[in-house]
Amino acid sequence: MYGVQPIPDGFLIGPDGKILARGLRGKDLEDKLIEVLAQK
């Protein structure tokens, strides 16, 4: 009706429900996952 197209977005959510990162793709997402998993 208004011609608005959805914009895909990704969220990385921690076990406590907090948003750790938003909009990461490719290498940036991989690096963040490695960082988060290394903290455990």
PDBQT receptor file of N, H, CA, C and O in Angstrom, charges set to zero:
ATOM      1  N   MET A   1       0.811  -1.178   0.000  1.00  0.00    +0.000 N 
ATOM      2  CA  MET A   1       0.000   0.000   0.000  1.00  0.00    +0.000 C 
ATOM      3  C   MET A   1       0.871   1.265   0.000  1.00  0.00    +0.000 C 
ATOM      4  O   MET A   1       0.625   2.185  -0.780  1.00  0.00    +0.000 OA
ATOM      5  N   TYR A   2       1.891   1.311   0.877  1.00  0.00    +0.000 N 
ATOM      6  H   TYR A   2       2.091   0.563   1.511  1.00  0.00    +0.000 HD
ATOM      7  CA  TYR A   2       2.750   2.488   0.982  1.00  0.00    +0.000 C 
ATOM      8  C   TYR A   2       4.070   2.316   0.234  1.00  0.00    +0.000 C 
ATOM      9  O   TYR A   2       4.867   3.251   0.156  1.00  0.00    +0.000 OA
ATOM     10  N   GLY A   3       4.303   1.129  -0.314  1.00  0.00    +0.000 N 
ATOM     11  H   GLY A   3       3.655   0.370  -0.251  1.00  0.00    +0.000 HD
ATOM     12  CA  GLY A   3       5.528   0.878  -1.054  1.00  0.00    +0.000 C 
ATOM     13  C   GLY A   3       6.761   0.703  -0.174  1.00  0.00    +0.000 C 
ATOM     14  O   GLY A   3       7.885   0.848  -0.655  1.00  0.00    +0.000 OA
ATOM     15  N   VAL A   4       6.570   0.395   1.100  1.00  0.00    +0.000 N 
ATOM     16  H   VAL A   4       5.657   0.277   1.491  1.00  0.00    +0.000 HD
ATOM     17  CA  VAL A   4       7.694   0.192   2.025  1.00  0.00    +0.000 C 
ATOM     18  C   VAL A   4       8.157  -1.248   1.918  1.00  0.00    +0.000 C 
ATOM     19  O   VAL A   4       7.358  -2.180   2.023  1.00  0.00    +0.000 OA
ATOM     20  N   GLN A   5       9.444  -1.421   1.709  1.00  0.00    +0.000 N 
ATOM     21  H   GLN A   5      10.092  -0.665   1.623  1.00  0.00    +0.000 HD
ATOM     22  CA  GLN A   5      10.027  -2.750   1.637  1.00  0.00    +0.000 C 
ATOM     23  C   GLN A   5      10.668  -3.088   2.989  1.00  0.00    +0.000 C 
ATOM     24  O   GLN A   5      11.271  -2.218   3.617  1.00  0.00    +0.000 OA
ATOM     25  N   PRO A   6      10.544  -4.332   3.440  1.00  0.00    +0.000 N 
ATOM     26  CA  PRO A   6      11.178  -4.711   4.701  1.00  0.00    +0.000 C 
ATOM     27  C   PRO A   6      12.698  -4.662   4.574  1.00  0.00    +0.000 C 
ATOM     28  O   PRO A   6      13.254  -4.942   3.512  1.00  0.00    +0.000 OA
ATOM     29  N   ILE A   7      13.342  -4.309   5.643  1.00  0.00    +0.000 N 
ATOM     30  H   ILE A   7      12.890  -4.081   6.505  1.00  0.00    +0.000 HD
ATOM     31  CA  ILE A   7      14.803  -4.263   5.673  1.00  0.00    +0.000 C 
ATOM     32  C   ILE A   7      15.273  -5.362   6.618  1.00  0.00    +0.000 C 
ATOM     33  O   ILE A   7      15.034  -5.277   7.822  1.00  0.00    +0.000 OA
ATOM     34  N   PRO A   8      15.939  -6.394   6.097  1.00  0.00    +0.000 N 
ATOM     35  CA  PRO A   8      16.398  -7.474   6.966  1.00  0.00    +0.000 C 
ATOM     36  C   PRO A   8      17.458  -6.958   7.940  1.00  0.00    +0.000 C 
ATOM     37  O   PRO A   8      18.308  -6.141   7.587  1.00  0.00    +0.000 OA
ATOM     38  N   ASP A   9      17.384  -7.445   9.142  1.00  0.00    +0.000 N 
ATOM     39  H   ASP A   9      16.694  -8.109   9.428  1.00  0.00    +0.000 HD
ATOM     40  CA  ASP A   9      18.343  -7.050  10.165  1.00  0.00    +0.000 C 
ATOM     41  C   ASP A   9      18.625  -8.260  11.033  1.00  0.00    +0.000 C 
ATOM     42  O   ASP A   9      17.738  -9.082  11.264  1.00  0.00    +0.000 OA
ATOM     43  N   GLY A  10      19.829  -8.373  11.507  1.00  0.00    +0.000 N 
ATOM     44  H   GLY A  10      20.549  -7.705  11.319  1.00  0.00    +0.000 HD
ATOM     45  CA  GLY A  10      20.202  -9.484  12.362  1.00  0.00    +0.000 C 
ATOM     46  C   GLY A  10      20.599  -8.983  13.739  1.00  0.00    +0.000 C 
ATOM     47  O   GLY A  10      21.198  -7.917  13.886  1.00  0.00    +0.000 OA
ATOM     48  N   PHE A  11      20.252  -9.774  14.742  1.00  0.00    +0.000 N 
ATOM     49  H   PHE A  11      19.765 -10.639  14.623  1.00  0.00    +0.000 HD
ATOM     50  CA  PHE A  11      20.590  -9.457  16.121  1.00  0.00    +0.000 C 
ATOM     51  C   PHE A  11      21.329 -10.631  16.725  1.00  0.00    +0.000 C 
ATOM     52  O   PHE A  11      20.948 -11.783  16.519  1.00  0.00    +0.000 OA
ATOM     53  N   LEU A  12      22.380 -10.346  17.465  1.00  0.00    +0.000 N 
ATOM     54  H   LEU A  12      22.690  -9.410  17.632  1.00  0.00    +0.000 HD
ATOM     55  CA  LEU A  12      23.094 -11.362  18.233  1.00  0.00    +0.000 C 
ATOM     56  C   LEU A  12      22.684 -11.142  19.678  1.00  0.00    +0.000 C 
ATOM     57  O   LEU A  12      23.007 -10.116  20.276  1.00  0.00    +0.000 OA
ATOM     58  N   ILE A  13      21.970 -12.114  20.237  1.00  0.00    +0.000 N 
ATOM     59  H   ILE A  13      21.708 -12.948  19.751  1.00  0.00    +0.000 HD
ATOM     60  CA  ILE A  13      21.407 -11.979  21.580  1.00  0.00    +0.000 C 
ATOM     61  C   ILE A  13      22.105 -12.957  22.510  1.00  0.00    +0.000 C 
ATOM     62  O   ILE A  13      22.227 -14.145  22.210  1.00  0.00    +0.000 OA
ATOM     63  N   GLY A  14      22.560 -12.437  23.643  1.00  0.00    +0.000 N 
ATOM     64  H   GLY A  14      22.460 -11.472  23.886  1.00  0.00    +0.000 HD
ATOM     65  CA  GLY A  14      23.245 -13.252  24.634  1.00  0.00    +0.000 C 
ATOM     66  C   GLY A  14      22.271 -14.093  25.434  1.00  0.00    +0.000 C 
ATOM     67  O   GLY A  14      21.059 -13.899  25.342  1.00  0.00    +0.000 OA
ATOM     68  N   PRO A  15      22.794 -15.032  26.222  1.00  0.00    +0.000 N 
ATOM     69  CA  PRO A  15      21.948 -15.925  27.021  1.00  0.00    +0.000 C 
ATOM     70  C   PRO A  15      21.099 -15.175  28.053  1.00  0.00    +0.000 C 
ATOM     71  O   PRO A  15      20.069 -15.682  28.497  1.00  0.00    +0.000 OA
ATOM     72  N   ASP A  16      21.526 -13.982  28.429  1.00  0.00    +0.000 N 
ATOM     73  H   ASP A  16      22.363 -13.570  28.068  1.00  0.00    +0.000 HD
ATOM     74  CA  ASP A  16      20.760 -13.197  29.396  1.00  0.00    +0.000 C 
ATOM     75  C   ASP A  16      19.681 -12.347  28.725  1.00  0.00    +0.000 C 
ATOM     76  O   ASP A  16      18.954 -11.619  29.400  1.00  0.00    +0.000 OA
ATOM     77  N   GLY A  17      19.576 -12.440  27.391  1.00  0.00    +0.000 N 
ATOM     78  H   GLY A  17      20.167 -13.032  26.843  1.00  0.00    +0.000 HD
ATOM     79  CA  GLY A  17      18.558 -11.718  26.650  1.00  0.00    +0.000 C 
ATOM     80  C   GLY A  17      18.973 -10.338  26.173  1.00  0.00    +0.000 C 
ATOM     81  O   GLY A  17      18.187  -9.649  25.523  1.00  0.00    +0.000 OA
ATOM     82  N   LYS A  18      20.190  -9.923  26.484  1.00  0.00    +0.000 N 
ATOM     83  H   LYS A  18      20.828 -10.482  27.013  1.00  0.00    +0.000 HD
ATOM     84  CA  LYS A  18      20.661  -8.614  26.045  1.00  0.00    +0.000 C 
ATOM     85  C   LYS A  18      21.174  -8.691  24.606  1.00  0.00    +0.000 C 
ATOM     86  O   LYS A  18      21.740  -9.700  24.187  1.00  0.00    +0.000 OA
ATOM     87  N   ILE A  19      20.966  -7.609  23.866  1.00  0.00    +0.000 N 
ATOM     88  H   ILE A  19      20.507  -6.789  24.207  1.00  0.00    +0.000 HD
ATOM     89  CA  ILE A  19      21.466  -7.540  22.493  1.00  0.00    +0.000 C 
ATOM     90  C   ILE A  19      22.954  -7.245  22.535  1.00  0.00    +0.000 C 
ATOM     91  O   ILE A  19      23.378  -6.225  23.078  1.00  0.00    +0.000 OA
ATOM     92  N   LEU A  20      23.748  -8.143  21.959  1.00  0.00    +0.000 N 
ATOM     93  H   LEU A  20      23.403  -8.972  21.517  1.00  0.00    +0.000 HD
ATOM     94  CA  LEU A  20      25.196  -7.996  21.942  1.00  0.00    +0.000 C 
ATOM     95  C   LEU A  20      25.678  -7.261  20.701  1.00  0.00    +0.000 C 
ATOM     96  O   LEU A  20      26.683  -6.551  20.742  1.00  0.00    +0.000 OA
ATOM     97  N   ALA A  21      24.961  -7.433  19.602  1.00  0.00    +0.000 N 
ATOM     98  H   ALA A  21      24.145  -8.010  19.569  1.00  0.00    +0.000 HD
ATOM     99  CA  ALA A  21      25.347  -6.788  18.346  1.00  0.00    +0.000 C 
ATOM    100  C   ALA A  21      24.133  -6.767  17.428  1.00  0.00    +0.000 C 
ATOM    101  O   ALA A  21      23.203  -7.563  17.565  1.00  0.00    +0.000 OA
ATOM    102  N   ARG A  22      24.176  -5.828  16.487  1.00  0.00    +0.000 N 
ATOM    103  H   ARG A  22      24.931  -5.182  16.376  1.00  0.00    +0.000 HD
ATOM    104  CA  ARG A  22      23.070  -5.692  15.536  1.00  0.00    +0.000 C 
ATOM    105  C   ARG A  22      23.624  -5.364  14.157  1.00  0.00    +0.000 C 
ATOM    106  O   ARG A  22      24.535  -4.549  14.016  1.00  0.00    +0.000 OA
ATOM    107  N   GLY A  23      23.061  -6.011  13.143  1.00  0.00    +0.000 N 
ATOM    108  H   GLY A  23      22.321  -6.674  13.257  1.00  0.00    +0.000 HD
ATOM    109  CA  GLY A  23      23.391  -5.680  11.765  1.00  0.00    +0.000 C 
ATOM    110  C   GLY A  23      24.734  -6.181  11.273  1.00  0.00    +0.000 C 
ATOM    111  O   GLY A  23      25.238  -5.703  10.257  1.00  0.00    +0.000 OA
ATOM    112  N   LEU A  24      25.320  -7.135  11.976  1.00  0.00    +0.000 N 
ATOM    113  H   LEU A  24      24.911  -7.524  12.802  1.00  0.00    +0.000 HD
ATOM    114  CA  LEU A  24      26.620  -7.651  11.537  1.00  0.00    +0.000 C 
ATOM    115  C   LEU A  24      26.424  -8.690  10.444  1.00  0.00    +0.000 C 
ATOM    116  O   LEU A  24      25.456  -9.450  10.451  1.00  0.00    +0.000 OA
ATOM    117  N   ARG A  25      27.356  -8.707   9.512  1.00  0.00    +0.000 N 
ATOM    118  H   ARG A  25      28.142  -8.089   9.506  1.00  0.00    +0.000 HD
ATOM    119  CA  ARG A  25      27.327  -9.691   8.424  1.00  0.00    +0.000 C 
ATOM    120  C   ARG A  25      28.753 -10.133   8.120  1.00  0.00    +0.000 C 
ATOM    121  O   ARG A  25      29.718  -9.425   8.406  1.00  0.00    +0.000 OA
ATOM    122  N   GLY A  26      28.859 -11.308   7.540  1.00  0.00    +0.000 N 
ATOM    123  H   GLY A  26      28.075 -11.884   7.308  1.00  0.00    +0.000 HD
ATOM    124  CA  GLY A  26      30.143 -11.806   7.062  1.00  0.00    +0.000 C 
ATOM    125  C   GLY A  26      31.218 -11.874   8.133  1.00  0.00    +0.000 C 
ATOM    126  O   GLY A  26      31.015 -12.429   9.212  1.00  0.00    +0.000 OA
ATOM    127  N   LYS A  27      32.358 -11.298   7.809  1.00  0.00    +0.000 N 
ATOM    128  H   LYS A  27      32.523 -10.847   6.932  1.00  0.00    +0.000 HD
ATOM    129  CA  LYS A  27      33.534 -11.350   8.693  1.00  0.00    +0.000 C 
ATOM    130  C   LYS A  27      33.275 -10.654  10.026  1.00  0.00    +0.000 C 
ATOM    131  O   LYS A  27      33.754 -11.110  11.064  1.00  0.00    +0.000 OA
ATOM    132  N   ASP A  28      32.524  -9.559  10.010  1.00  0.00    +0.000 N 
ATOM    133  H   ASP A  28      32.135  -9.188   9.167  1.00  0.00    +0.000 HD
ATOM    134  CA  ASP A  28      32.217  -8.854  11.256  1.00  0.00    +0.000 C 
ATOM    135  C   ASP A  28      31.416  -9.744  12.209  1.00  0.00    +0.000 C 
ATOM    136  O   ASP A  28      31.676  -9.765  13.412  1.00  0.00    +0.000 OA
ATOM    137  N   LEU A  29      30.446 -10.474  11.668  1.00  0.00    +0.000 N 
ATOM    138  H   LEU A  29      30.235 -10.457  10.691  1.00  0.00    +0.000 HD
ATOM    139  CA  LEU A  29      29.646 -11.383  12.480  1.00  0.00    +0.000 C 
ATOM    140  C   LEU A  29      30.514 -12.512  13.023  1.00  0.00    +0.000 C 
ATOM    141  O   LEU A  29      30.427 -12.863  14.199  1.00  0.00    +0.000 OA
ATOM    142  N   GLU A  30      31.340 -13.071  12.168  1.00  0.00    +0.000 N 
ATOM    143  H   GLU A  30      31.410 -12.786  11.212  1.00  0.00    +0.000 HD
ATOM    144  CA  GLU A  30      32.237 -14.147  12.582  1.00  0.00    +0.000 C 
ATOM    145  C   GLU A  30      33.166 -13.689  13.706  1.00  0.00    +0.000 C 
ATOM    146  O   GLU A  30      33.349 -14.404  14.692  1.00  0.00    +0.000 OA
ATOM    147  N   ASP A  31      33.746 -12.511  13.562  1.00  0.00    +0.000 N 
ATOM    148  H   ASP A  31      33.597 -11.930  12.762  1.00  0.00    +0.000 HD
ATOM    149  CA  ASP A  31      34.652 -11.975  14.584  1.00  0.00    +0.000 C 
ATOM    150  C   ASP A  31      33.933 -11.771  15.911  1.00  0.00    +0.000 C 
ATOM    151  O   ASP A  31      34.487 -12.080  16.966  1.00  0.00    +0.000 OA
ATOM    152  N   LYS A  32      32.708 -11.256  15.872  1.00  0.00    +0.000 N 
ATOM    153  H   LYS A  32      32.258 -11.005  15.015  1.00  0.00    +0.000 HD
ATOM    154  CA  LYS A  32      31.948 -11.013  17.100  1.00  0.00    +0.000 C 
ATOM    155  C   LYS A  32      31.591 -12.329  17.773  1.00  0.00    +0.000 C 
ATOM    156  O   LYS A  32      31.666 -12.432  18.997  1.00  0.00    +0.000 OA
ATOM    157  N   LEU A  33      31.209 -13.325  17.005  1.00  0.00    +0.000 N 
ATOM    158  H   LEU A  33      31.148 -13.241  16.011  1.00  0.00    +0.000 HD
ATOM    159  CA  LEU A  33      30.897 -14.632  17.577  1.00  0.00    +0.000 C 
ATOM    160  C   LEU A  33      32.114 -15.244  18.249  1.00  0.00    +0.000 C 
ATOM    161  O   LEU A  33      32.005 -15.810  19.337  1.00  0.00    +0.000 OA
ATOM    162  N   ILE A  34      33.265 -15.136  17.613  1.00  0.00    +0.000 N 
ATOM    163  H   ILE A  34      33.353 -14.676  16.729  1.00  0.00    +0.000 HD
ATOM    164  CA  ILE A  34      34.499 -15.652  18.204  1.00  0.00    +0.000 C 
ATOM    165  C   ILE A  34      34.788 -14.930  19.514  1.00  0.00    +0.000 C 
ATOM    166  O   ILE A  34      35.161 -15.559  20.505  1.00  0.00    +0.000 OA
ATOM    167  N   GLU A  35      34.617 -13.612  19.518  1.00  0.00    +0.000 N 
ATOM    168  H   GLU A  35      34.315 -13.102  18.714  1.00  0.00    +0.000 HD
ATOM    169  CA  GLU A  35      34.842 -12.815  20.726  1.00  0.00    +0.000 C 
ATOM    170  C   GLU A  35      33.901 -13.241  21.859  1.00  0.00    +0.000 C 
ATOM    171  O   GLU A  35      34.337 -13.427  22.995  1.00  0.00    +0.000 OA
ATOM    172  N   VAL A  36      32.627 -13.393  21.547  1.00  0.00    +0.000 N 
ATOM    173  H   VAL A  36      32.273 -13.242  20.624  1.00  0.00    +0.000 HD
ATOM    174  CA  VAL A  36      31.647 -13.744  22.565  1.00  0.00    +0.000 C 
ATOM    175  C   VAL A  36      31.880 -15.157  23.096  1.00  0.00    +0.000 C 
ATOM    176  O   VAL A  36      31.810 -15.389  24.303  1.00  0.00    +0.000 OA
ATOM    177  N   LEU A  37      32.153 -16.090  22.204  1.00  0.00    +0.000 N 
ATOM    178  H   LEU A  37      32.209 -15.901  21.223  1.00  0.00    +0.000 HD
ATOM    179  CA  LEU A  37      32.365 -17.471  22.628  1.00  0.00    +0.000 C 
ATOM    180  C   LEU A  37      33.659 -17.647  23.409  1.00  0.00    +0.000 C 
ATOM    181  O   LEU A  37      33.753 -18.547  24.244  1.00  0.00    +0.000 OA
ATOM    182  N   ALA A  38      34.657 -16.811  23.158  1.00  0.00    +0.000 N 
ATOM    183  H   ALA A  38      34.581 -16.080  22.480  1.00  0.00    +0.000 HD
ATOM    184  CA  ALA A  38      35.931 -16.892  23.883  1.00  0.00    +0.000 C 
ATOM    185  C   ALA A  38      35.780 -16.432  25.324  1.00  0.00    +0.000 C 
ATOM    186  O   ALA A  38      36.591 -16.800  26.174  1.00  0.00    +0.000 OA
ATOM    187  N   GLN A  39      34.764 -15.639  25.616  1.00  0.00    +0.000 N 
ATOM    188  H   GLN A  39      34.105 -15.340  24.926  1.00  0.00    +0.000 HD
ATOM    189  CA  GLN A  39      34.547 -15.133  26.969  1.00  0.00    +0.000 C 
ATOM    190  C   GLN A  39      33.978 -16.192  27.895  1.00  0.00    +0.000 C 
ATOM    191  O   GLN A  39      33.962 -15.998  29.110  1.00  0.00    +0.000 OA
ATOM    192  N   LYS A  40      33.515 -17.300  27.353  1.00  0.00    +0.000 N 
ATOM    193  H   LYS A  40      33.528 -17.457  26.366  1.00  0.00    +0.000 HD
ATOM    194  CA  LYS A  40      32.896 -18.354  28.177  1.00  0.00    +0.000 C 
ATOM    195  C   LYS A  40      33.882 -19.361  28.625  1.00  0.00    +0.000 C 
ATOM    196  O   LYS A  40      33.522 -20.309  29.323  1.00  0.00    +0.000 OA
TER     197      LYS A  40
